[in-house]
């Protein structure tokens, strides 16, 4: 019984093959415009003649493709977007994280925006073009999260906004957002949300004090009261425990203010860029202890682990101490969500504390501004997952000064 001969690859995107019960060779050509393969019979049973027909068809397809002028190509405005994001970071308007996400979305070698839309004419791009891109993305990478897809969507729109601002297109086509599942953020449960015996936040702080008192060593570095103060500082300042926020803070970025008692922090290049924010009163006492530990400090010294110029190293030291603390206190996971605790859980704890301990009276816009986030984020990831309280009900039913 004769076997069907294997396909013959002529070059990338072009091959010929035979099918069962047919004496003719077929040609398979990749159409770059339609983003799909075209299949057609060559009408030839000779492999030599089939090769010739296939090459003729491929050349015919190439000739039919009209090359878009560079000034109208998507990749032209993508490059401008990359340059713009860098300028925004250099000018302090945007964070380095923003620039990295833009560059990643545009330049990813497998399925980035330039890979898909690069030579396309921005004047002809429509909503269905973006939907086709997402459909192919789902096929190639079904594991991508909705937030990742929305990052790609935002980058796509930002590129086209540049084309719009330069008068090349009139409007940016609609781009539907991927649906996101809002998962509650893990935080350390505290009284009165839980009983005093189950207060994970208190267990964390007590554990940090014990480790310092016992002079526990983690990889040759002794745990001191600095760990306790750092944990407290995050909760009372809302800063993110990352190298561009918490670990980047210097004494020159801190101002002690009164009426009300607080610190005014200047975050130079945080996740959401530059911001100035108020802390809770307890942050002042923490800062005073930091100053006492470092009597010879100067304005350019870091607040935490100032002896380590490499802030990534400083961050890793604290993370190792923190993870050891979680194990000792047996509070590695959020008791309700089951999610693992990280240093970020302290920031989440800070936001939840303001929502709960203010008895529903906190100004969420003000809270969002100080935390460097948005009202939408606080409502989606924090407020909607917290239990209702008597105080919140009273706040809801109040009329001004009544």
C-alpha angles and dihedrals in degrees: 000000000000119000127223108254116244121260116273117223111213095180138321110316095008129086141144128219144167127237129210117275093014125103093198129087119237127214124220115199129180110230106209092194097051092034092227142090122268116212123198138160115250091208087226131114093189114089091212093053091042089057091054093048091048092052091047091052091048092051090048090053092049092050090052092056112094114214113228117231111257092242090064100040120114092230090060091062092038089061089049089051091052091051091046093052090051091050090049091054092047089050094049093245095115137026126250087245090061091052092048092052091050092049091046093050094048101039106036104136096217105043109350122142095258090050090058106028101023102116095027121118109251089208090065100042113117137175092268090058090059091045090053089052091052091047090054090044090054090051095049100036112021088163095068112117123234090248090056091050090049089053088056090047092051092049091050091052093046091054092051091046088063089053089049094048090051091053096248093118130020101217139012110242119245114268116194116224120237112249113255129207109224108222119191114248117244113246138165107270112233139187127303090028086059134014119278090252090057096043101132093183091057090047089053094052094044090050092052091052092050092050090053092046091050091045091229114196122219112190091337096311118111119229111236137178086277090082091055091048092048092053091048092046093057091052094048098041103036091223119151115250093237134116093256095051122022097020093041095057114116130186090257088061092060127082122180111220136181136210089069105023109240149119121256107215125198111208103196102191111004129159090280095035128251120359141158116213143177123236133210117269094257090065089071093062090047091052091049089055090050090054092049090054091051107040092161095051123139131205093263095052118111119246096229127042091350092178090070111078090183102076093194088061090049090051093051092050091055092044092054092049091046094051090049089051092052091053093048092049092041093230101120093134138046105256093223107034096031090223121141118261120239132172086271087067087073092059089049088049090052093054093045091049091056091050094048106031093046086062091235094306100106116118101241093201090055091046091051092049093051093045093048094240138099136267088241091057093049093049094045101043104027120013098046092052097049120095118255116252138200090248092054090051090051090048090050092052098043124114110210110284095002 
